[in-house]
């Protein structure tokens, strides 16, 4: 099984690259953002609770995230593995994911981090905010708060996976297709 974490700050291109990866390697794409939005749209109890955190640019608490993600992982069918987009975001979540996968006789194969400078992230997110109905992409202060939360609380995961020899960095400042080709090459070399 190929289980990949796609990682990086908000606006780095995780969602875009995840679409390519899911198709190329037949992975079940698990985007916590999509799962949150689905639960919020359907007004589930977990969705209503998650929305209060998202609207403030804060991380959704672990128990909410893990419960939502666990439901999606259990519905796996004939995929070659999972592609985790937006999860884990904390060491505790990473450990919970490791435990969950261990029970399924699996593990994380690799973490791919897409690096983009802060100024570019803000520019990308504000542009996306104009074409979407996402309130969190339309307010520069919320965007900066999200980036700050990532830097302070989430970026530590690089070290967590680096210690396991599973961390790989990709420059996200080239074209979408160039980033895609770099990621495909990285995965193909890793699988040899």
Secondary structure, 3 states (H helix, E strand, C coil): CCCEEEECCCCCCHHHHHHHHHHHHCCEEEEHHHHHHHHHHCCCHHHHHHHHHHCCCCCCCHHHHHHHHHHHHHCCCCCCCEEEECCCCCHHHHHHHHHHHHHCCCCCCEEEEEECCHHHHHHHHHHHHHHCCCHHHCCHHHHHHHHHHHHHHHCCHHHHHHCCCCEEEEECCCCHHHHHHHHHHHHHHHHC
